Amino acid sequence: MKQLATLRKHLLRLLALLLLCVVALQIVFLLRIALMVVVDPQSTSFQRSEAWRLLVDKRQVLWSQQWVASAQISTHLKRAVIASEDASFSEHSGVEWDALEKAWERNQRAQAQAERQQARQPQRPVSTKVVGGSTITQQLAKNLLLSGERTVLRKAQEFVLALMLETLLSKQRILEIYLNSVEWGEGVFGAQAAARHYFRVDAAQLGPDQAARLAVMLPAPKRFEKRPDSAYVSGRAATIQARMPAVVLP
């Protein structure tokens, strides 16, 4: 009995220590986000991991990024990105629960279909495309402060960080940070670098078609940068451009 009581005491201490670590981590995240009210983040967790990957794989760091204020980013690009990535950006509180539920249902159906196909053709490899339901705020939370691994704990932390961002920063500031840090190709980060890389103009000079084409690239920039003028990019860009006038900017 004495040994059991001692073990229970050690477990309680361990749980208390783990809880303290979790709370301390949230406080660190909270302070870092609060600092972003007035200080532009110099890099994100995703950018640093990409820099390390390129250094290991290619023995060089490819990094093109130039921070520009929100007023120096084309309104067309803001509308295009919201139309493509998060149509309800101006209204939601950081997480779109309905979109997440629909994405989960689509992924479940795709997984079931893949399993049936695999059963019919066991020798043929089958892959399933994972559909995301993340908002712009969630994407920013993940890229800014988290790793790229896909776990339940990481996703839960992403939700918490998204709520912190929405609480401490304005929608305009969230969009500004997102557009200045998101990846638009290998080593190409932010609207200014993307505008210069693909169209040889500044971010403020992007027209509707150029903005829509950049927005198309966001889900898979490394893939689309190889064929920026493909039929898919052109067709999807036309769809986004048609939606842009209805977008409500924050």
N, C-alpha and C positions, 0 to 999 in steps of 0.2 A: 504493500500500500504506500509505503514511504517513497519507494522508487517511482511509482505511478504519479504521486503528487509532485515529485521533483521534475519528472518528465513533462507534466502538464504545465508547471511553472516556466520551464524552459521554452515550451511551445508558445505560451502566452507572451513571453518576452520577445521571442522571434517575430510573432505576429505584430506586436506593438512596434518593433523596430522597422518592419516592412511598411507598416502604415505610416510611420514617421517619414520614411524615405519617399513614399508616394506623395505625401503632403508637401514635403520640401521641394520635390521636383515640380509640383504644380505651382508653387510660389515662385520658383525660378522662371518657369514659363510665363507666369503672369507678369513678372517684372520686365522680362525681355519684350513682351508684347506692349506693355505700358510705355517702354522707352521708344517704341516705334511711332508713337504719337508725334514725336518731334524729330526723331533720328531715322534716317533712311538706312535699312539693313544693307551692309556691304556685300553679304553673300548669304546663301541659304544652305541648309543641310544637303539638299539635293545637288546643288552646284558644287559643293566641296567633294561629295562622293563621286561626281562625274569627273572633276579635275583629277582626283586620285586614280580613277579607272583609266583615263586617258594617259596619265603619266606611266602607269604600269603596262598598259597595252601598247602604247605608241611612243613611249619615251619622250613625250612632250605634252604640255598643257595647252589645249586649245580653249581660249576663253575670250569671247567678245561680248562686252556689256558696257553700256553707258547709261547711267541713271538720268532720266529727264522728268521734270515736274509734270503733273497731270495736265496742265494747260498746254504742254508741248506734245501731247499725244493726240492724234487725230480722233475727233468724235466718231468718225466712221469706224475706226478700230474698236473703240469702246462698245459701240452698238453691235458690231460684228461678233466680238468675243462673247458678249452677253447672249446674243441670239443663238450662238452655236453651243455655248457651254452651260448656260444657266439663265434661262429666260425669266425666271422669277427672282433674280438676284436682288432687285430693289425692294422686294416685299418680304422675303423670308428672313428668319432669324439666325441663319448660318447653316441649318440642316433642313433638307427637304425630305421629310419622312415618307411622303407618298411616292416620290421618285425612287427612294431607296427600296421601298416595298416592291414597286414595279420592276426595278432592276433585279432584285432577288428572285422574283417569280420568273422573269425571262431567263435568268441563269439556270434556275432549276429545270425549266423546260428544255433548255439547250443541253444540259447535262444528261437528262433522261434520254433525249434523242440520240446523243453521242453513245450512250451505253447500249441502246438498242442496235445502233449501227455497228458497234464493236462486236456485239453478240452475233450479228449476221455475218460479219467479215472480220474474224479475229486476227487475221494476218495483216490487216490494213490499219495503220496508225490513225487514230481519230483525235482531233484537237477541238476544243470548244473555246469560243470567244467569250471572255468575261465582260459583261456589260456593267459599267459603273453608274452610280447615281449621285456622285459627289457634286456639291455646289462649288462655285468659285472660292468661297471662303474655306471649305474643306480642303480643296486642292492647295490653297495657299498655306494652310496650317500644316499639311503634310510636307510640302516642299521646304517650308521655312525651318521646321524644327524636328522633323521625324525622319526615320529611315524609310527605305522603299519596301521593306518586307510586308507581306500581307498576313497579318494575324488578327485575331479578335481583340487582343489587348492594344495593338497599334491602332486599330480602327476606333476603339473606345476612346483612346487618348486624342485621336483626331477630332472626335465629336466635342470633347471638352475644350480643346484648343480653338475650334471654330466658334464656340460660344464665347470664349474669352475675347477673340478677335472682334466679334460683333458687339460685345459689351464695351470694349475699350476704344475701338477705332470706328470712325465713320465709314459708311459704305464707300464714299469717294476715296478715302485713304486705303481701304482694303483693295479696291480696284487699281489704284495707283501702284501699290506695292506688287500686286499680282502681275500687272502688265510690264513692270520693270524687272521682274525676276523669272518669269516663266520661260521654259525652254522652247526655242524655235528651230532647233537643228543642233547638230553636234558642236558643242562649244559656243552656241549662239543663244544668248540670254537677254530677254527684254525687248520691248518694242523698238527702241532706237537701233539696236544691233540688228534686229530682224529686218527693219525697213532698209537699212543700209546694205545688208547682205543680199537681199532678194531683189530690191527695186532701186537701189542707189539713191534713195531720197531719205530725208529725215522723217521721224515718226509723225511729226505734225503735218506732213505733206501727203500722207497716204490717202488715196481716193477710195471710194466705196468698193470697187472690184479688188483692189490690192488688199484692202482691209479684210474682205471676205475670204480671200485666198489664204491669208495668214491665219485667220480663225479656223479654217478647215484643218490646218496642220497640227493644231494643238494636241489632239489625242495621241498622235504618233509622229512627232516632228522628224525623228531620224529616218523614218520610212518615207514620209512625203517629201523631204528635201531632195531625195534622189530623183523624183519625178514631180516637180512643182507644177508642171503644166499638163499633168495627166488628165484624162477624160473625167475621172472621178473627182479630182480637185476642182475642175472647171464646173462640173454639174452641181456639186455640193456648194461651191461658192455662189452660184446663181441662186440656189435655194436660200442660203443665208442672207444674201443681198436683198432678196424679196422680203425677208422678215425684219430687216434692220429698221425701217421707218416706224414699226410698231413698238420698238424697244423703248422702255422708260429708263432713262439714265438717272442714277442716284444724284 
